[in-house]
Amino acid sequence: MIFKNPEGEKIFLLGVNYWPSSSGLNMWSEWSPDEIAKDFNKMRELGMNVCRFFIFMPDFLKGPKEIDTTMMKRLTQFLEISKESGIYTLPSFVVGHMSGEDWDVQWRKGRNFITDSDMIEAEKFYIKTIVQSIKTFYNIIGWILTNEISNYIKTQSPKQIAFWVNEIISLIKALDPEKPVCVGDGAWNPEILGTQTDFHLRLLNKYQDFVGLHYYPREMDPWRHSFTTAFRLRMAQEWGKPVFIEEFGNSTTLASEENQANYYRSVFYSSLINETEGVISWCLNDFDFNEKRPYSHHPYEERFGIVKLDKSVKLAGLEFGEFRNVVDEICSKNYIKVENNVGLIIPSYYYYSYPYLFKPQFDKWYDFYLECFSLLKRSNIDVEMVIEPAIELENNDELSLEVVLDPKHYPIIFSPRMKLLTKKFWEQVIEYVTSGGTLYYSFSVDSWVLDWDKIASVKTDCKFGVPDFRSENFLEITVNDNWGHFSKGENFRVPLKNTDPEFSYCKILETTGHIIMIDQFGHPVLSKSSLGKGQIYFATYPFEILSLNSLDDSWKPTLGKIYKSIYEESFQDQDFQINGDGLEMGVWKSSDGHFYKVIILNHSWDETSGIFSVNNRTLEVKTCSSEYETTSPGKHRINFKRKGVCIFDIQYIEK
């Protein structure tokens, strides 16, 4: 973990973003230290240890070389209050955007915030003055440059943004080399979002020490919504810096208080399972203003708090204390996370624009890969991203990152809708398989798979520019042999579409691979073939594209059974397993190997059940946070509430 206390001990950050309920964004001009002290005491009572707060630039920076001395005194007082309460802080310097509105200094007069030399000098003066004044406060645990500055500065060059970030962070590091620094852009980067923004994580991570995620997902699908936390963490982690959730939450104008708490709980535990550095919610307090902006035009912003106007605590606020106990035990006992991950390939065209590609018929790539990730996670499979390096043509073909495909690290790699891989990475994938790895891939129209006969042991009937469709509305699939979680002769249905080339299938003329499943026409649906020491599973239908575009959820767990059957061929010796739709499990091991902590989260909005298996006979359940039924030796049935959590403590026993 990147965050540490003065004694050098690791800290998991858990807290809130903060404005007082009486003033909102006008905290510094409508100063109320008694109220702030009460709020910090409330944070501590609820189990928090950190507060992200905002040095509101229009209040502090009155001119290019003029800092308001009254505001500086209030900033010092604010930090004294937080220190007395035992709460760490993360100051954010530049609030040019907040809660649905931009907030500018009056004297800027349209000058470019990150390229104008006079503006940069003013910003450096502002930040230098503040850092020099408050850096000795031990309860400042890190620095954050901005709040969602991408909204404030609008369109810029990625290189200009990276230059500005380097300039400002270098200044802070020169003044205070010990504390980590983050940009504060919300990590709204193409490497995470799949859309071309000007903030490139591959550039900014050269300068920042950690990445802070902001997200407020809106989804048609509850599974994609719930797995957004894990997806964004895993997408960001592959770029080489620690990641934490800097801002998440939901307004109780948009959800019930009970479901706000359910959502908080799912974010807390899924983020822990997926190895975040901390979680900070938006925000502590509810507000109630008449004409105060931005709340006058964004009134739903007034109910994001976990503390109501009457100072009573919403149910979401009570989740902090429960979660605090869990993370404190993991940190204090130096538990080590146990990983059994598969790889999910994210092609470089997801985040990098190559010239003159075929114009895609379908471009919802963030939704698509979130769907693929969610399908795997629903199947109780741990997932790590395998991000293809981009060949940066503007940088003499320099690769955007280095990736090693080692079968020992990723026994299985999934490549749904395999398409548009670069030649160099394609060769890496083939070498990975021949060295003993397992590859699953599904068909994509206009696929760039080289040497179909060698890779998938098939001869196709694909035509250039002419997709193949079935006229039927459903695919009737039959299992040929007992395999994985399927029995010979088992049948299931998959809904089909024929309105877009992306829904087309790969017509097979012949195959020498082992056919696991066929459709009602006797056509191969899933086959398995060998390549060197490894094996390849090929799905002739674009299952994952069909899944993304289907509101019928009934068939998707069966798709998950395919993934899990492949998974269990390579992961046969796990100490623990969980079986149940949408159950996510994290396992931590004590340094001496005698104790385990197992956390299982139900991502569903419905009550459900699952079977937790302890496969190692030298291990037994010591305690459990929920009632469970032992159905057979090592098998335990658990009933989960909606978004419920079950925690097992497991101990080693001498035989």
ROFIDO-755456 format. One line per 5 residues: number of its first residue (from 1); for each residue x, y, z of C-alpha. Coordinates in pm, whole numbers, padded with zeros to 5 digits. Layout:
BEGIN
NUM = X,Y,Z; ... .
This chain:
BEGIN
1 = 00000,00000,00000; 00121,00349,-00086; -00035,00531,00211; 00144,00505,00546; 00114,00664,00887 .
6 = 00404,00851,01056; 00527,00519,01197; 00554,00376,00846; 00261,00137,00886; 00034,00067,00590 .
11 = -00303,00244,00589; -00616,00160,00397; -00789,00492,00333; -01158,00504,00419; -01345,00830,00430 .
16 = -01535,01104,00252; -01506,01411,00035; -01606,01710,00242; -01801,02034,00248; -01997,02152,00557 .
21 = -02374,02129,00534; -02423,02497,00620; -02209,02635,00337; -02125,02376,00073; -01864,02513,-00167 .
26 = -01855,02839,00028; -01684,02676,00328; -01389,02916,00328; -01589,03238,00290; -01866,03125,00527 .
31 = -01626,02995,00789; -01769,02779,01069; -01489,02600,01260; -01721,02460,01529; -01933,02289,01267 .
36 = -01622,02153,01095; -01494,02013,01426; -01826,01835,01484; -01813,01692,01133; -01462,01556,01185 .
41 = -01569,01394,01511; -01860,01238,01323; -01617,01099,01065; -01411,00936,01337; -01720,00794,01511 .
46 = -01831,00634,01183; -01496,00459,01134; -01332,00690,00883; -00965,00780,00878; -00937,01025,00587 .
51 = -01104,01331,00440; -01047,01473,00094; -01106,01848,00104; -01085,02131,-00148; -00881,02450,-00139 .
56 = -01131,02655,-00337; -00912,02847,-00580; -01145,03150,-00632; -01137,03213,-00255; -00762,03169,-00211 .
61 = -00600,03310,-00525; -00714,03672,-00553; -00456,03764,-00816; -00160,03611,-01001; 00065,03688,-00703 .
66 = -00191,03742,-00427; -00300,03481,-00174; -00577,03572,00067; -00412,03566,00412; -00743,03513,00591 .
71 = -00805,03200,00388; -00457,03072,00467; -00523,03112,00840; -00848,02921,00798; -00668,02646,00607 .
76 = -00424,02606,00897; -00713,02597,01142; -00890,02336,00928; -00584,02111,00940; -00550,02160,01316 .
81 = -00910,02046,01358; -00855,01738,01142; -00533,01655,01331; -00707,01677,01668; -00979,01443,01546 .
86 = -00728,01187,01417; -00838,01217,01053; -00585,01219,00770; -00639,01463,00484; -00594,01479,00108 .
91 = -00596,01845,-00001; -00702,01924,-00360; -00553,02249,-00491; -00739,02348,-00808; -01117,02352,-00792 .
96 = -01198,02478,-01136; -01492,02236,-01152; -01724,02108,-00882; -02072,01953,-00872; -02188,02042,-01219 .
101 = -02037,02389,-01261; -01701,02547,-01340; -01551,02795,-01091; -01297,03040,-01228; -01071,03308,-01084 .
106 = -01198,03646,-01205; -00859,03766,-01328; -00795,03471,-01561; -00978,03644,-01851; -00978,03348,-02086 .
111 = -00609,03264,-02071; -00526,02898,-02122; -00493,02742,-01779; -00221,02490,-01866; -00025,02652,-02152 .
116 = -00022,03026,-02080; 00311,03103,-01911; 00165,03373,-01684; -00111,03137,-01568; 00140,02861,-01496 .
121 = 00351,03100,-01290; 00042,03209,-01094; -00053,02846,-01030; 00300,02764,-00915; 00298,03063,-00680 .
126 = -00040,02951,-00542; 00056,02588,-00488; 00407,02667,-00360; 00268,02910,-00101; 00018,02653,00024 .
131 = 00257,02357,00033; 00526,02552,00215; 00271,02668,00470; 00108,02335,00555; 00346,02053,00453 .
136 = 00456,01991,00813; 00110,01865,00910; 00168,01491,00947; -00199,01423,00888; -00167,01534,00524 .
141 = -00121,01192,00371; -00096,01298,00008; -00158,01579,-00240; -00421,01595,-00516; -00371,01858,-00788 .
146 = -00728,01914,-00901; -01088,01810,-00899; -01195,01678,-01241; -00990,01941,-01421; -01077,01786,-01758 .
151 = -01417,01958,-01730; -01255,02293,-01648; -00982,02317,-01911; -01186,02155,-02191; -00997,02021,-02496 .
156 = -00617,02026,-02478; -00326,01835,-02625; -00233,01521,-02423; 00133,01626,-02439; 00047,01974,-02311 .
161 = -00149,01822,-02023; 00138,01586,-01939; 00384,01878,-01950; 00166,02081,-01712; 00123,01786,-01474 .
166 = 00499,01730,-01472; 00564,02098,-01399; 00324,02113,-01104; 00408,01774,-00952; 00781,01843,-00983 .
171 = 00726,02164,-00788; 00537,01981,-00513; 00798,01704,-00498; 01077,01959,-00463; 00896,02114,-00166 .
176 = 00769,01791,-00010; 00937,01478,-00151; 00782,01238,00102; 00412,01258,00019; 00254,01092,-00286 .
181 = 00077,01308,-00546; -00221,01239,-00774; -00358,01443,-01066; -00722,01440,-00952; -00866,01414,-01303 .
186 = -01098,01130,-01200; -00898,00888,-01416; -01127,00967,-01708; -00866,00829,-01944; -00897,00638,-02272 .
191 = -00706,00350,-02111; -01001,00306,-01874; -01301,00452,-02056; -01220,00337,-02409; -01293,00683,-02551 .
196 = -01038,00934,-02669; -00995,01195,-02397; -00696,01427,-02363; -00585,01283,-02029; -00369,00980,-02111 .
201 = -00290,00756,-01817; 00016,00619,-01995; 00159,00972,-01993; 00036,01098,-01656; 00156,00791,-01467 .
206 = 00512,00892,-01542; 00462,01174,-01293; 00179,01089,-01049; 00227,00840,-00765; -00124,00699,-00753 .
211 = -00444,00702,-00957; -00776,00827,-00819; -01093,00688,-00977; -01420,00885,-00999; -01731,00707,-01128 .
216 = -02109,00722,-01107; -02223,00437,-01331; -02558,00432,-01506; -02633,00099,-01670; -02915,-00094,-01832 .
221 = -02766,-00407,-01677; -02735,-00447,-01296; -02433,-00677,-01328; -02230,-00429,-01531; -02330,-00162,-01281 .
226 = -02213,-00367,-00985; -01886,-00484,-01143; -01788,-00132,-01253; -01577,-00092,-00937; -01371,-00403,-01006 .
231 = -01348,-00331,-01380; -01213,00021,-01343; -00969,-00082,-01073; -00831,-00364,-01286; -00813,-00146,-01597 .
236 = -00619,00124,-01411; -00384,-00108,-01222; -00223,-00241,-01539; -00066,00100,-01601; 00175,00057,-01315 .
241 = 00062,00282,-01028; -00144,00213,-00713; -00514,00288,-00756; -00779,00403,-00511; -01138,00517,-00534 .
246 = -01122,00891,-00491; -01490,00956,-00548; -01803,00743,-00573; -02153,00761,-00431; -02518,00816,-00509 .
251 = -02781,01068,-00416; -03084,00956,-00219; -03294,01159,-00460; -03201,00886,-00712; -03217,00581,-00485 .
256 = -03367,00476,-00154; -03157,00508,00160; -03154,00130,00193; -03023,00087,-00160; -02768,00364,-00112 .
261 = -02631,00152,00173; -02642,-00163,-00041; -02447,00014,-00313; -02188,00145,-00066; -02140,-00204,00075 .
266 = -02084,-00355,-00269; -01830,-00085,-00362; -01643,-00128,-00032; -01600,-00503,-00052; -01553,-00534,-00428 .
271 = -01282,-00267,-00415; -01107,-00454,-00133; -01127,-00784,-00322; -00980,-00612,-00629; -00692,-00454,-00435 .
276 = -00765,-00086,-00404; -00560,00143,-00180; -00870,00296,-00027; -01225,00422,-00080; -01355,00778,-00041 .
281 = -01723,00852,-00098; -01906,01162,-00215; -01981,01295,00040; -02032,01344,00417; -02327,01584,00437 .
286 = -02664,01651,00283; -02738,02015,00197; -03045,02237,00175; -03001,02572,00003; -03239,02810,-00170 .
291 = -03037,03001,-00429; -02681,02876,-00372; -02509,02746,-00682; -02451,02479,-00802; -02733,02327,-00598 .
296 = -02992,02567,-00737; -02961,02407,-01080; -02842,02060,-00966; -03069,01997,-00664; -03002,01623,-00659 .
301 = -02646,01714,-00549; -02792,01809,-00210; -02863,01448,-00112; -02535,01267,-00180; -02447,01278,00190 .
306 = -02447,01000,00445; -02536,01246,00725; -02880,01405,00704; -02969,01766,00770; -03079,01676,01123 .
311 = -02735,01514,01176; -02874,01161,01192; -02679,00903,00995; -02813,00729,00686; -02776,00354,00658 .
316 = -02483,00400,00419; -02294,00578,00694; -02318,00271,00915; -02139,00063,00652; -01811,00244,00721 .
321 = -01765,00104,01071; -01835,-00255,00968; -01594,-00229,00677; -01332,-00051,00890; -01309,-00353,01122 .
326 = -01243,-00586,00830; -00973,-00379,00657; -00800,-00301,00987; -00762,-00671,01062; -00625,-00744,00713 .
331 = -00375,-00457,00740; -00271,-00511,01102; -00208,-00882,01057; -00025,-00834,00724; -00251,-01069,00534 .
336 = -00138,-01136,00176; -00391,-01146,-00108; -00412,-01483,-00287; -00466,-01452,-00664; -00590,-01711,-00912 .
341 = -00647,-01483,-01209; -00729,-01540,-01571; -00635,-01275,-01826; -00885,-01070,-02027; -00731,-00921,-02341 .
346 = -00802,-00552,-02401; -00685,-00466,-02757; -00477,-00153,-02802; -00733,00000,-03038; -00955,00030,-02729 .
351 = -00743,00325,-02613; -00526,00417,-02912; -00636,00540,-03257; -00459,00371,-03546; -00496,00529,-03890 .
356 = -00744,00411,-04151; -00916,00128,-03969; -01238,-00011,-04108; -01511,00210,-03973; -01666,00002,-03694 .
361 = -02032,-00083,-03716; -02033,-00104,-03337; -01837,00125,-03106; -01956,00066,-02749; -01626,-00089,-02651 .
366 = -01631,00019,-02285; -01973,-00144,-02247; -01854,-00452,-02433; -01545,-00521,-02224; -01730,-00438,-01904 .
371 = -01987,-00697,-02015; -01713,-00957,-02078; -01553,-00880,-01742; -01891,-00906,-01567; -01971,-01240,-01730 .
376 = -01642,-01383,-01603; -01684,-01237,-01255; -02043,-01363,-01233; -01890,-01706,-01290; -01675,-01666,-00978 .
381 = -01357,-01616,-01182; -01083,-01373,-01077; -00983,-01150,-01368; -00672,-00950,-01449; -00648,-00732,-01757 .
386 = -00403,-00814,-02034; -00372,-00478,-02207; -00218,-00501,-02551; 00067,-00252,-02597; -00013,00015,-02855 .
391 = 00237,00080,-03132; 00262,00457,-03095; 00325,00567,-03451; 00395,00926,-03350; 00676,00804,-03118 .
396 = 00878,00597,-03366; 00666,00288,-03300; 00743,00291,-02928; 00518,00054,-02731; 00286,00212,-02477 .
401 = 00370,-00052,-02213; 00539,-00388,-02173; 00339,-00707,-02134; 00476,-01055,-02070; 00236,-01340,-02147 .
406 = 00348,-01616,-01915; 00128,-01927,-01879; 00243,-01956,-01518; 00097,-01611,-01445; -00210,-01641,-01670 .
411 = -00296,-02011,-01716; -00592,-01892,-01927; -00644,-01587,-02144; -00988,-01487,-02271; -01020,-01289,-02593 .
416 = -01389,-01232,-02664; -01452,-01091,-03013; -01086,-01138,-03105; -01013,-00869,-03361; -00759,-00604,-03456 .
421 = -00464,-00735,-03257; -00132,-00597,-03379; 00107,-00841,-03545; 00362,-00828,-03264; 00103,-00899,-02995 .
426 = -00061,-01170,-03205; 00277,-01346,-03216; 00301,-01310,-02837; -00039,-01474,-02797; 00057,-01766,-03019 .
431 = 00386,-01810,-02832; 00189,-01802,-02506; -00032,-02091,-02625; 00251,-02299,-02765; 00433,-02258,-02432 .
436 = 00141,-02415,-02244; -00125,-02145,-02208; -00497,-02179,-02277; -00674,-01932,-02506; -01049,-01885,-02539 .
441 = -01167,-01664,-02820; -01498,-01596,-02990; -01564,-01497,-03349; -01572,-01141,-03473; -01679,-01020,-03813 .
446 = -01380,-00896,-04017; -01153,-01081,-03777; -00778,-01051,-03830; -00698,-01405,-03716; -00397,-01528,-03912 .
451 = -00383,-01892,-04024; -00723,-02017,-03907; -00633,-02378,-03987; -00330,-02373,-03758; -00485,-02168,-03479 .
456 = -00833,-02316,-03442; -00801,-02628,-03660; -01085,-02506,-03883; -01150,-02424,-04246; -01393,-02134,-04263 .
461 = -01641,-02019,-04526; -01601,-01649,-04436; -01650,-01394,-04716; -01505,-01047,-04737; -01767,-00784,-04662 .
466 = -02057,-01032,-04643; -02151,-01153,-04292; -02327,-01485,-04230; -02645,-01491,-04021; -02900,-01743,-03903 .
471 = -03260,-01654,-03981; -03378,-01815,-03657; -03438,-01610,-03342; -03269,-01867,-03118; -02969,-02093,-03137 .
476 = -03041,-02440,-02998; -02714,-02575,-02859; -02642,-02937,-02766; -02344,-03062,-02564; -02166,-03354,-02734 .
481 = -01986,-03504,-02433; -01964,-03475,-02058; -01745,-03167,-02018; -01684,-02939,-01723; -02018,-02827,-01578 .
486 = -02212,-02979,-01871; -02356,-03327,-01929; -02371,-03508,-02262; -02693,-03427,-02444; -02761,-03114,-02237 .
491 = -02941,-02841,-02432; -02965,-02464,-02396; -03077,-02168,-02605; -02903,-01845,-02705; -03102,-01555,-02856 .
496 = -02976,-01442,-03197; -02981,-01110,-03382; -02919,-01033,-03749; -02941,-00652,-03763; -02569,-00577,-03748 .
501 = -02257,-00746,-03890; -02129,-00780,-03532; -02399,-01044,-03472; -02278,-01269,-03755; -02123,-01611,-03701 .
506 = -01823,-01799,-03840; -01937,-02057,-04091; -01718,-02369,-04063; -01664,-02608,-04354; -01454,-02859,-04163 .
511 = -01254,-02896,-03843; -01001,-03136,-03696; -01055,-03001,-03345; -01269,-03164,-03079; -01625,-03035,-03112 .
516 = -01771,-02977,-02764; -02103,-02819,-02865; -02311,-02801,-03183; -02618,-02604,-03291; -02948,-02733,-03432 .
521 = -02790,-02743,-03778; -02505,-02969,-03667; -02265,-02676,-03697; -01978,-02648,-03444; -02045,-02393,-03168 .
526 = -01748,-02456,-02937; -01438,-02654,-03025; -01107,-02734,-02862; -00775,-02782,-03038; -00410,-02816,-02942 .
531 = -00124,-02586,-03037; 00218,-02682,-02906; 00187,-02742,-02532; -00130,-02536,-02506; -00489,-02542,-02617 .
536 = -00739,-02316,-02787; -01114,-02293,-02736; -01299,-02131,-03025; -01662,-02014,-03018; -01803,-01970,-03368 .
541 = -02078,-01734,-03250; -02010,-01389,-03097; -02154,-01485,-02759; -02032,-01176,-02576; -02167,-00928,-02834 .
546 = -02499,-01113,-02822; -02491,-01097,-02443; -02429,-00723,-02441; -02727,-00666,-02667; -02966,-00903,-02489 .
551 = -03194,-00793,-02207; -03279,-01159,-02149; -03054,-01261,-01862; -03176,-01621,-01835; -02915,-01770,-02073 .
556 = -02611,-01576,-01954; -02528,-01799,-01654; -02495,-02085,-01904; -02236,-01883,-02092; -02066,-01844,-01755 .
561 = -02067,-02224,-01719; -01858,-02244,-02036; -01604,-02004,-01888; -01601,-02186,-01556; -01555,-02524,-01724 .
566 = -01248,-02390,-01905; -01127,-02223,-01584; -01145,-02536,-01371; -00933,-02734,-01617; -00639,-02508,-01530 .
571 = -00725,-02424,-01168; -00777,-02766,-01013; -00589,-02729,-00685; -00749,-02426,-00522; -00793,-02436,-00147 .
576 = -01124,-02251,-00173; -01404,-02222,-00427; -01734,-02040,-00440; -02018,-02145,-00667; -02318,-01918,-00720 .
581 = -02427,-01661,-00974; -02263,-01323,-00912; -02068,-01420,-00600; -01724,-01255,-00586; -01463,-01404,-00351 .
586 = -01141,-01265,-00213; -00887,-01474,-00020; -00613,-01343,00212; -00343,-01557,00373; -00147,-01483,00689 .
591 = 00229,-01453,00655; 00281,-01778,00849; 00027,-01963,00632; -00183,-02072,00931; -00483,-01847,00880 .
596 = -00699,-01733,00591; -00967,-01471,00562; -01223,-01529,00289; -01469,-01255,00189; -01764,-01336,-00039 .
601 = -01984,-01060,-00183; -02323,-01107,-00348; -02339,-00862,-00639; -02707,-00930,-00702; -02998,-00707,-00604 .
606 = -03178,-01031,-00510; -03126,-01275,-00229; -02929,-01577,-00343; -02736,-01877,-00217; -02398,-02028,-00290 .
611 = -02173,-02318,-00201; -01838,-02237,-00040; -01590,-02525,-00065; -01281,-02580,00150; -01089,-02832,-00061 .
616 = -00778,-02858,00156; -00831,-03106,00440; -00569,-02934,00653; -00795,-02627,00671; -01119,-02580,00860 .
621 = -01369,-02302,00927; -01295,-02117,01250; -01565,-01847,01242; -01817,-01711,00993; -02006,-01381,00991 .
626 = -02322,-01551,00859; -02516,-01865,00930; -02430,-02151,00699; -02519,-02516,00646; -02253,-02783,00598 .
631 = -02398,-03006,00327; -02101,-03244,00304; -01738,-03243,00424; -01583,-02914,00316; -01906,-02791,00149 .
636 = -02099,-02504,00308; -02422,-02350,00181; -02468,-01979,00251; -02779,-01769,00200; -02696,-01412,00099 .
641 = -02905,-01100,00135; -02910,-00856,-00155; -02560,-00712,-00183; -02479,-00922,00124; -02134,-01015,00251 .
646 = -02011,-01332,00423; -01669,-01349,00589; -01498,-01676,00684; -01195,-01711,00908; -01012,-02032,00821 .
651 = -00735,-02193,01023; -00472,-02457,00956; -00509,-02777,01157; -00252,-03049,01222; -00351,-03391,01091 .
